[in-house]
Amino acid sequence: MYSRKILGYTLSEDLKASSAVKALKIALKNMTSIKDCIHHSDRGIQYCSHQYIKLLKKNEMFISMTENGDPLENPIAERINRTIKEEFTEDRYLSFRNITEGKEKIKQWVKFYNDKRPHRSIEMLTPSKAYQLNGELKRMWKNYYSKKNSIHQLADG
């Protein structure tokens, strides 16, 4: 999340835990450091599976999951999904002739996203450049979730 770099991914025809575990193993292999790393996800069944949680614990990663299924609790992942649909497709719908074509297209997009596409939220750096840096990056995004809570608190108060 710090750099927005996609470190591991898979494209599969199902939501089996084995596909998520494969993506996690790729990410772990590509990480420069796991120390103090927080793994945040929604509560999808694959992320709650025994083998997925076991792999996170084995690598001493802190586990964080959304509470209520609110997309605002997992904004980085939701934003990446939106960016793929807005910038990688013509009609905001991912459609491939077959899984092989899909894997190749997603591979091309991830390479572009990581190495070529700058982000305002990381000082107009690419995710790959931001990942190489040490120190704090100036955050330029808005936290809509806290605003939403403030509105509810005012209404209830």
C-alpha positions as CSV (number, residue, x, y, z in Angstrom):
1,M,0.0,0.0,0.0
2,Y,2.9,2.4,0.8
3,S,4.1,2.3,-2.8
4,R,0.9,0.9,-4.6
5,K,3.2,-1.6,-6.3
6,I,1.5,-4.8,-7.3
7,L,3.9,-7.5,-6.0
8,G,1.8,-10.6,-6.6
9,Y,-1.3,-11.5,-8.6
10,T,-3.0,-14.3,-10.4
11,L,-5.9,-14.5,-12.8
12,S,-8.1,-17.6,-12.4
13,E,-11.5,-18.8,-13.4
14,D,-12.6,-19.2,-9.8
15,L,-12.2,-17.8,-6.3
16,K,-10.5,-20.8,-4.8
17,A,-8.1,-20.2,-2.0
18,S,-5.3,-21.9,-3.9
19,S,-5.2,-19.0,-6.5
20,A,-5.0,-16.4,-3.7
21,V,-2.2,-18.4,-2.0
22,K,-0.3,-18.5,-5.3
23,A,-0.6,-14.7,-5.6
24,L,0.6,-14.3,-2.0
25,K,3.6,-16.6,-2.5
26,I,4.6,-14.5,-5.6
27,A,4.2,-11.3,-3.5
28,L,6.3,-12.7,-0.7
29,K,9.0,-13.7,-3.1
30,N,9.1,-10.2,-4.7
31,M,9.1,-8.3,-1.4
32,T,12.3,-6.7,-0.3
33,S,11.3,-6.8,3.4
34,I,8.5,-8.4,5.3
35,K,9.3,-6.8,8.6
36,D,6.4,-4.9,10.1
37,C,4.3,-5.6,6.9
38,I,0.5,-5.4,7.3
39,H,-1.6,-7.6,5.0
40,H,-5.0,-6.0,4.5
41,S,-7.9,-7.6,2.7
42,D,-11.6,-8.0,2.6
43,R,-13.2,-11.0,4.2
44,G,-13.4,-13.0,1.1
45,I,-13.5,-16.7,1.8
46,Q,-10.1,-17.2,0.1
47,Y,-8.4,-14.7,2.4
48,C,-10.0,-16.3,5.5
49,S,-9.0,-19.8,4.4
50,H,-6.7,-21.9,6.6
51,Q,-3.9,-22.2,4.1
52,Y,-3.9,-18.4,3.4
53,I,-3.9,-17.4,7.0
54,K,-1.2,-20.0,7.8
55,L,1.1,-18.6,5.1
56,L,0.6,-15.0,6.5
57,K,1.4,-16.2,10.0
58,K,4.4,-18.3,8.9
59,N,5.8,-15.1,7.4
60,E,5.0,-13.0,10.5
61,M,2.7,-10.6,8.7
62,F,0.2,-8.6,10.6
63,I,-3.3,-9.5,9.4
64,S,-5.9,-6.8,8.9
65,M,-9.4,-7.4,7.4
66,T,-12.3,-5.2,6.7
67,E,-15.0,-5.2,9.3
68,N,-18.3,-4.6,7.5
69,G,-17.7,-5.4,3.8
70,D,-17.7,-1.6,3.1
71,P,-15.5,-0.9,0.0
72,L,-14.2,2.2,1.8
73,E,-12.5,-0.1,4.2
74,N,-10.3,-1.4,1.4
75,P,-9.8,1.6,-0.8
76,I,-6.4,0.7,-2.4
77,A,-7.7,-2.6,-3.8
78,E,-10.9,-1.0,-4.9
79,R,-9.0,1.8,-6.6
80,I,-6.8,-0.7,-8.5
81,N,-9.8,-2.6,-9.7
82,R,-11.4,0.6,-10.9
83,T,-8.2,1.8,-12.6
84,I,-8.0,-1.5,-14.5
85,K,-11.6,-1.1,-15.7
86,E,-11.2,2.6,-16.6
87,E,-7.8,2.6,-18.2
88,F,-7.4,-0.9,-19.5
89,T,-10.8,-1.5,-21.2
90,E,-13.0,0.4,-23.5
91,D,-16.3,-0.4,-21.9
92,R,-15.2,-0.9,-18.2
93,Y,-15.8,-4.7,-18.6
94,L,-12.9,-7.2,-18.5
95,S,-13.4,-9.6,-21.3
96,F,-10.9,-12.1,-22.8
97,R,-11.3,-14.8,-25.4
98,N,-9.7,-17.3,-23.0
99,I,-7.7,-17.5,-19.8
100,T,-4.4,-17.5,-21.6
101,E,-5.2,-14.2,-23.3
102,G,-6.5,-12.8,-20.0
103,K,-3.2,-13.7,-18.2
104,E,-1.1,-12.1,-20.9
105,K,-3.2,-8.9,-20.9
106,I,-3.2,-8.6,-17.1
107,K,0.6,-9.2,-17.1
108,Q,1.0,-6.3,-19.6
109,W,-1.3,-4.0,-17.5
110,V,0.5,-4.8,-14.2
111,K,3.9,-4.0,-15.8
112,F,2.5,-0.7,-17.1
113,Y,0.8,0.1,-13.8
114,N,4.0,-0.6,-11.8
115,D,6.6,0.8,-14.1
116,K,5.1,3.5,-16.2
117,R,1.9,5.0,-14.6
118,P,2.6,7.8,-12.1
119,H,0.3,8.3,-9.1
120,R,-0.7,11.5,-7.4
121,S,-0.9,9.7,-4.1
122,I,2.8,8.9,-4.2
123,E,4.3,12.2,-5.3
124,M,3.8,11.5,-9.0
125,L,6.1,8.5,-8.9
126,T,5.5,5.1,-10.4
127,P,4.8,2.3,-7.9
128,S,8.1,0.7,-8.7
129,K,10.1,3.9,-8.0
130,A,8.1,4.5,-4.8
131,Y,8.8,1.0,-3.7
132,Q,12.6,1.6,-3.9
133,L,12.5,4.6,-1.6
134,N,13.0,4.8,2.1
135,G,11.2,7.3,4.3
136,E,7.8,8.8,4.2
137,L,6.0,9.8,1.0
138,K,3.6,12.7,1.1
139,R,0.1,11.4,1.0
140,M,-2.2,13.3,-1.3
141,W,-5.4,11.3,-1.1
142,K,-8.5,12.0,0.9
143,N,-9.9,9.8,3.6
144,Y,-13.5,9.6,2.7
145,Y,-14.3,7.0,5.4
146,S,-13.6,9.3,8.3
147,K,-15.8,12.0,6.6
148,K,-18.6,9.4,6.3
149,N,-18.3,8.6,10.0
150,S,-18.3,12.3,11.0
151,I,-21.5,12.8,9.1
152,H,-23.1,9.8,10.9
153,Q,-21.9,11.1,14.2
154,L,-23.4,14.6,13.6
155,A,-26.7,13.0,12.5
156,D,-26.8,10.8,15.6
157,G,-25.5,13.5,18.0
